[in-house]
Amino acid sequence: MALKKPTDACQTLAELTKRYPKAPAAVASRAAATRTQAKCAA
């Protein structure tokens, strides 16, 4: 979100969960928090 591009951030975060479904809990948690901050669609 530092780049002020929430659309790009949401797309990247969605791709993260698709590519790495077994990501560590800390990574998944941080991604979820960032999705909320960026107001990504569920």
VMD Tcl script that draws the C-alpha trace (Angstrom):
set ca {
  {0.00 0.00 0.00}
  {3.01 2.26 0.22}
  {2.74 2.88 -3.52}
  {-0.92 3.95 -3.26}
  {-2.06 1.38 -5.83}
  {-4.74 -0.66 -4.05}
  {-5.92 -2.39 -7.24}
  {-2.43 -3.73 -7.93}
  {-2.03 -4.69 -4.29}
  {-5.28 -6.65 -4.31}
  {-4.30 -8.52 -7.46}
  {-0.90 -9.39 -6.02}
  {-2.36 -10.56 -2.72}
  {-4.89 -12.74 -4.53}
  {-2.08 -14.27 -6.58}
  {-0.08 -14.92 -3.42}
  {-2.80 -17.12 -1.94}
  {-3.21 -18.99 -5.24}
  {0.50 -19.64 -5.77}
  {1.36 -20.39 -2.17}
  {-1.62 -22.07 -0.49}
  {0.70 -23.54 2.14}
  {2.37 -20.26 3.05}
  {3.34 -19.90 6.70}
  {0.62 -18.59 9.00}
  {2.49 -15.32 9.55}
  {2.55 -14.63 5.80}
  {-1.13 -15.51 5.34}
  {-2.08 -13.35 8.32}
  {-0.12 -10.38 7.03}
  {-1.65 -10.79 3.57}
  {-5.15 -10.88 5.06}
  {-4.46 -7.74 7.08}
  {-3.13 -5.96 4.00}
  {-6.19 -7.03 1.98}
  {-8.39 -5.47 4.65}
  {-6.31 -2.29 4.69}
  {-6.48 -2.05 0.88}
  {-10.25 -2.70 1.00}
  {-9.96 -5.60 -1.43}
  {-13.09 -7.46 -2.44}
  {-13.63 -10.72 -0.58}
}
mol new
graphics top color blue
foreach p $ca { graphics top sphere $p radius 0.5 }
foreach p [lrange $ca 0 end-1] q [lrange $ca 1 end] { graphics top cylinder $p $q radius 0.2 }
display resetview
